[in-house]
Amino acid sequence: MKTRNLTGHFGAEVQDIDLAEPLTEDRFLELDDAFNRHSLLLFRGQNLTPEQQTAFGRRWGELEHHVLQQFTLPDHPAVFVLTNKQADGKPAGAHKTGWHWHIDNTYMPRASLGSLLYAIEIPPKDGDTLFTSLTTAYDRLSDDVKARIENLKAVHSYKYVYANKYPDRPPLTDEQKARVPDLVHPVVRVHPVTGRKVLYVSEQIIKQFVGMPFDDSQILLDQLNAHATQEDLIYRHRWQVGDMMFWDNRATMHFATPYDDVNHIRLMHAARIVTDAFVGELAA
Ligand SMILES: [Fe+2]
């Protein structure tokens, strides 16, 4: 398998694979090894149906059905549509979503192993996605900070981010709220395959640290996020039509950047693989 590193510390492009073809067992094992080592795999020039994208994802595990069901494909509940397009006067997908540093689905009872994002239409400029390695970020913490956060836990809340970040969307229904109880995750997690420690933070989704006042929590969270998103940790992905990105939600976080959504269309299909590792506890 031919690969090219995307940065000096994480991410790789896999150059000689057509993801529309079924994966052989050998090829799957090779990709799985690359996925765990690089945390982020890019496949360019793909041409994938929702069936092919989800079949690829299912090799790693069960796929999630997004809590915002109105933005999933009717025939493919595991495919979440990200777009500014409209259909019949209504949004054809989720828009302005993920425009902050986050790990997908830390607020779901079953966390995410990885996400698959496939680019169908992209604007001529902007709309890039930024990625950072939370394992490198952890390694680079000072011993003092490592000691301070070793046993710290954080409350991850979808209701909190939804209310603060998406005031223009209709409120969550009671059924949607029931699917996303506030969850507690350790701030330092151990990657189940590599054994490396991960600085498990994010913006907006973490409401506060357990046992720490809200304001103090925000100060520490801002410090940890600033540390994890230093310029030289980041890989900025400039999308091309046909790109598929497969990232490890147990080792990275990402940030979707804005674009000119009045004059240009961006259309992406996302699928997320769930995992029973990294399960959060119900918040008190
Ligand atoms: Fe995301």
Boltz pocket constraint, residues with backbone or C-beta under 6 A from the ligand:
constraints:
  - pocket:
      binder: B
      contacts: [[A, 98], [A, 102], [A, 103], [A, 104], [A, 254]]
      max_distance: 6.0
